[in-house]
């Protein structure tokens, strides 16, 4: 029966069903976590999709479901809708009264009266405020530093493709079930769901800032990267031009490659002028710096492109369609792709080598790379002392 009422897709039955289930749980097992998590989840799934494409064929059905969502959210859904559509339009939100908004305001007021009469006001208010905080956190990190997607399969299953946020902004009227078809190569993405994206502040960037304050850590990371690049370069024809994406707060990759390729043209591309300013004192004038976000066009002339672990674009696209004859991709140690070598077990980091098919020489097998890495590691027992200025020492053999 519900399917016959649906306007766009039978898949919206799932959204109606889970909204009904949420209401049943709130009545039978009321608790602050259920109120808060339910508000956050519903606002970014059922309510969000209903804003863009109302589920039902008739206006009365949509009006009633909007009122029901108002009960689940503890806020008039029409108010939520108007604010969200203003966000997509890029304009300031202004309160506009309507009969539907007035009706939902009465419904929400009745909800809070019933909750208070049942002695649940403190519990419900605590969960409701926590849910609003989660919603604010989600909204902020979905758009901080630019609209960002998350392509995790589990998250997009539980949140009905909410992770395809870049794609949603590009096609706001597209049905949620079709957003995966509009995935954009090079789109800004994060490995973390929005509500957990604050963890990025305490991972890679935090490590970079720590390295800035320790000469010993600087020596360690440059040494380990130089050894890894020596393995990678042994598998390549002569490299004359290198593009490094995201120089980082401490330019370890540029320093390592200056040692390994003293005559190569090295270009560092970073969208952060602050990062480039911090990196400049560590590098000589031959290293060119470009303030820009990553684009394959910036790699046209490069023989080798280096991608950082903190890369926020589509990492999978780099593996499938490398933008240069050779691409060295920093990745987590457990994400082995093609040939490559481990940078450091302590850093949980590896360097994967990707080659454009039909160009350059044949790749050496992974076993040969491992043998080469073992040989150079056992042959070179030098201490970590010495200067790390660009070009001061030779690359490990």
URVENWO-V476320 format. One record per backbone hydrogen bond with DSSP energy under -1.0 kcal/mol. NH is the residue of the N-H (numbers start at 1). CO is the residue of the C=O. E is the energy in kcal/mol with one decimal. If there is no record, write none. Layout:
nh: <NH & NH>
co: <CO & CO>
e: <E & E>
This chain:
nh: <7 & 12 & 13 & 14 & 16 & 17 & 18 & 19 & 20 & 21 & 22 & 23 & 24 & 25 & 26 & 27 & 28 & 29 & 35 & 36 & 37 & 38 & 39 & 40 & 41 & 42 & 43 & 44 & 45 & 47 & 49 & 50 & 51 & 52 & 53 & 57 & 62 & 63 & 64 & 65 & 66 & 67 & 68 & 69 & 70 & 71 & 72 & 73 & 74 & 80 & 81 & 82 & 83 & 84 & 85 & 86 & 87 & 88 & 89 & 91 & 102 & 103 & 104 & 105 & 106 & 107 & 108 & 109 & 110 & 111 & 112 & 113 & 114 & 115 & 116 & 117 & 118 & 119 & 120 & 124 & 125 & 126 & 127 & 128 & 129 & 130 & 131 & 132 & 133 & 134 & 135 & 136 & 137 & 138 & 139 & 140 & 141 & 142 & 143 & 144 & 146 & 148 & 149 & 150 & 156 & 157 & 158 & 159 & 161 & 164 & 165 & 168 & 169 & 170 & 171 & 174 & 178 & 179 & 181 & 182 & 183 & 187 & 189 & 190 & 196 & 197 & 199 & 200 & 201 & 202 & 203 & 207 & 208 & 209 & 210 & 211 & 212 & 213 & 214 & 218 & 219 & 220 & 221 & 222 & 223 & 224 & 225 & 226 & 227 & 228 & 229 & 230 & 231 & 232 & 233 & 234 & 235 & 236 & 242 & 243 & 244 & 245 & 246 & 252 & 255 & 256 & 257 & 258 & 259 & 260 & 261 & 264 & 265 & 267 & 268 & 269 & 270 & 276 & 277 & 278 & 279 & 280 & 282 & 283 & 287 & 288 & 290 & 298 & 299 & 300 & 303 & 304 & 305 & 306 & 307 & 311 & 315 & 319 & 320 & 321 & 327 & 328 & 329 & 330 & 331 & 333 & 335 & 336 & 341 & 343 & 344 & 349 & 350 & 351 & 352 & 353 & 354 & 356 & 359 & 369 & 370 & 371 & 372 & 373 & 374 & 375 & 376 & 377 & 378 & 379 & 380 & 392 & 395>
co: <55 & 9 & 10 & 11 & 12 & 13 & 14 & 15 & 16 & 17 & 18 & 19 & 20 & 21 & 22 & 23 & 24 & 25 & 31 & 32 & 33 & 34 & 35 & 36 & 37 & 38 & 39 & 40 & 42 & 42 & 45 & 46 & 47 & 48 & 49 & 5 & 58 & 59 & 60 & 61 & 62 & 63 & 64 & 65 & 66 & 67 & 68 & 69 & 70 & 76 & 77 & 78 & 79 & 80 & 81 & 82 & 83 & 84 & 85 & 86 & 98 & 99 & 100 & 101 & 102 & 103 & 104 & 105 & 106 & 107 & 108 & 109 & 110 & 111 & 112 & 113 & 114 & 116 & 115 & 120 & 121 & 122 & 123 & 124 & 125 & 126 & 127 & 128 & 129 & 130 & 131 & 132 & 133 & 134 & 135 & 136 & 137 & 138 & 140 & 140 & 143 & 142 & 188 & 163 & 152 & 153 & 154 & 155 & 156 & 161 & 163 & 164 & 165 & 166 & 167 & 171 & 175 & 176 & 178 & 179 & 180 & 184 & 312 & 149 & 193 & 194 & 196 & 197 & 198 & 199 & 200 & 203 & 204 & 205 & 206 & 207 & 208 & 210 & 211 & 214 & 215 & 216 & 217 & 218 & 219 & 220 & 221 & 222 & 223 & 224 & 225 & 226 & 227 & 228 & 229 & 230 & 232 & 233 & 265 & 304 & 267 & 306 & 269 & 250 & 251 & 252 & 253 & 254 & 255 & 256 & 257 & 261 & 240 & 242 & 288 & 244 & 290 & 272 & 273 & 274 & 275 & 276 & 279 & 280 & 284 & 266 & 268 & 295 & 296 & 297 & 241 & 241 & 326 & 243 & 328 & 308 & 313 & 315 & 316 & 317 & 354 & 305 & 352 & 307 & 350 & 348 & 332 & 334 & 351 & 349 & 349 & 344 & 331 & 341 & 329 & 339 & 327 & 325 & 356 & 365 & 366 & 367 & 368 & 369 & 370 & 371 & 372 & 373 & 374 & 375 & 376 & 389 & 259>
e: <-3.7 & -1.5 & -1.8 & -1.4 & -2.1 & -2.5 & -2.6 & -1.8 & -1.9 & -2.5 & -2.3 & -1.9 & -2.0 & -2.1 & -2.2 & -1.7 & -2.3 & -3.3 & -2.2 & -2.8 & -2.8 & -1.7 & -2.1 & -2.3 & -2.9 & -2.8 & -2.4 & -1.2 & -1.3 & -2.0 & -2.6 & -2.3 & -1.7 & -1.3 & -2.5 & -2.6 & -1.8 & -2.5 & -2.4 & -2.2 & -2.3 & -1.8 & -2.1 & -2.6 & -1.6 & -1.3 & -1.8 & -2.5 & -2.0 & -1.8 & -3.0 & -2.6 & -2.0 & -2.1 & -2.6 & -1.7 & -1.7 & -1.9 & -1.9 & -2.2 & -2.4 & -2.3 & -2.5 & -2.2 & -1.8 & -2.1 & -2.7 & -2.2 & -2.4 & -2.0 & -2.1 & -2.0 & -2.5 & -2.6 & -2.3 & -2.5 & -1.7 & -1.6 & -2.4 & -3.1 & -3.0 & -2.1 & -2.2 & -2.7 & -2.5 & -2.0 & -2.4 & -2.2 & -2.0 & -2.3 & -2.3 & -2.4 & -2.4 & -2.8 & -2.8 & -2.3 & -2.2 & -1.6 & -1.1 & -1.5 & -2.1 & -2.3 & -2.5 & -2.3 & -2.2 & -1.6 & -2.4 & -2.4 & -2.7 & -1.3 & -2.5 & -1.7 & -2.3 & -1.8 & -1.8 & -1.9 & -2.0 & -1.0 & -1.5 & -1.8 & -1.1 & -1.8 & -5.8 & -2.3 & -1.6 & -1.4 & -1.9 & -1.7 & -1.7 & -1.6 & -1.1 & -2.1 & -2.4 & -2.5 & -1.8 & -2.4 & -1.7 & -1.1 & -1.7 & -1.9 & -2.4 & -2.2 & -2.7 & -2.1 & -2.2 & -2.5 & -2.1 & -2.7 & -2.2 & -1.9 & -2.7 & -1.8 & -1.3 & -2.0 & -3.1 & -1.1 & -1.5 & -1.8 & -3.3 & -2.4 & -3.5 & -2.8 & -4.4 & -2.4 & -2.2 & -2.6 & -2.7 & -2.0 & -1.5 & -2.0 & -3.2 & -1.5 & -3.2 & -2.5 & -3.1 & -3.3 & -2.3 & -1.8 & -2.1 & -2.0 & -2.1 & -1.9 & -1.6 & -1.6 & -1.5 & -2.5 & -3.1 & -1.9 & -1.7 & -1.2 & -2.3 & -1.7 & -2.1 & -2.6 & -2.8 & -1.3 & -1.2 & -1.3 & -2.1 & -3.0 & -2.8 & -3.0 & -3.1 & -2.7 & -2.3 & -1.7 & -2.1 & -1.0 & -2.2 & -1.6 & -1.8 & -2.2 & -2.9 & -3.3 & -2.8 & -3.6 & -2.8 & -1.7 & -1.5 & -1.7 & -2.5 & -2.2 & -2.4 & -2.7 & -2.4 & -2.4 & -2.5 & -2.0 & -2.1 & -1.9 & -1.4 & -1.7 & -1.1>
